[in-house]
Amino acid sequence: MSEKRRDNKGRILRIGESQRKDGRYVYKYTDFYGKVRFVYAWRLTAADKTPAGKRDSLPLRERIEEIQKDLDDGIDIIGKKMTVCQLYKKYMEYRRNVRRNTEKGRQCLLNLLENDPLGTKSIDSVRMSDAKDWVLRMDESGYAYKTINNYKCSLKAVFCTAIEECCIRKNPFNFALSTILKDNSVQKIALTAEQEENLLTFARSDKVYQKYVDELIILLGTGLRISEFCGLTEELDLENRIIHVDHQLMKDTSNGYYVEVPKTKTGIRQIPMSEKVYQAFKNVIENRGKIESVSISGYHNFLFLKQDGQPKVAANYESMLRGLVKKYNKNHDEKLPDISPHTFRHTFCTRLADAGMNPKALQYIMGHSNINMTLNYYAHATYDSAESEMRRLTA
């Protein structure tokens, strides 16, 4: 009968365990893929002391327990040592067919991870406390609640992939952001009918802003996203008074102008023109004149142009509306809130919801992919609208 192997303290070593001449312990095993692996430690058990001048680590037998548990659960012991940045890059590799804005957002998150301690941690070492610490660092750096939440959701999805690939067992981002941070997002507002009329009346009377009145009327009367609005061309169906929405015009600093289809299939839709919107479109076309049109992704004759003949984009309207509201408030006691192009879309949807439009019809006009967005995100019921609806139904 062969003598059992022992360490330099006389302890019996188990199968796979051995001790080198320098005193370091070694464990030899075969991983999930059939490859021989080795792990090392200066201590065999927790009771042992790490030799002076040597780096401390888990004792060998505790590491063996972890390895055996990983092997039993089919955990990829190589994959689990990926850093968070490496995991995120791998995740993006499998999801290439995305919009330009999504691609830019992903790159922003990757840049953040590369400059944060979280990005260099191995994914198996990331605990929920690490994820929450990252959230707090983002908040301290001045990132908005919604931005942090979007990034957190992205990382949760990335770690879900790691779980599916048997690299880890638990998702450290599986928590509600509201348990860590207070949602300080500014609630989107809809203009009242009085505010809408006051704004248009002031714009009509102002020498600087009167040229924008027709554009304001169209935005308020169609609920178009500003990128859809900027993408409109002279190819309008004025005869049938229909706006065909099938693309949006965008611009960024690195690539300039570009055209994209709506984000979802429901974004492709037809919007009927009211009489006011119809007249505003006629005015725009008549006042546009003969301007040499640029061509962007096969689209040309854009309706809304800057002085240089280039199409307007969201930033142009955001700047114009800031100036308009500032000038209005300077001349009136009753102040207007901050207004963006999306405020007009918000106002349009709220107005139709308060008027009792069928939710599915409203969802179609707005181009929402989910009815909950129409019901909960835009349509804000008030006491007056609730009262009038009850009177109508119980009359």
Protein Blocks (a to p, Z undefined) as FASTA:
>chain_A
ZZddddfkopacdehiacdfkopacdddddfkopacddddfbfblmbccdehiacdddfk
lmmmmmmmmmmnopafklmmpcfklmmmmmmmmmmbccfklmmmmmmmmmmmmmgfklmp
cfklpcfklmmmmmmmmmmnopafklmmmmmmmmmmmmmmmmmnopafbdfklccfklmb
ccfbdcdddddfklmmmmmmmmmmpmklmmmmmmmmmmmmnopafklmmmpcfkbcfkno
pacdfbdcdddfklopaddddfblklpccddddfklmmmmmmmmmmnopaddddeehiah
ifbdcfkopacdfklmmmmmmmmmmmmmmmpfbdcddddfklmmmmmmmmmmmnopafkl
mmmmnopabfklmmmmmmccdfklmmmmmmmmmZZ
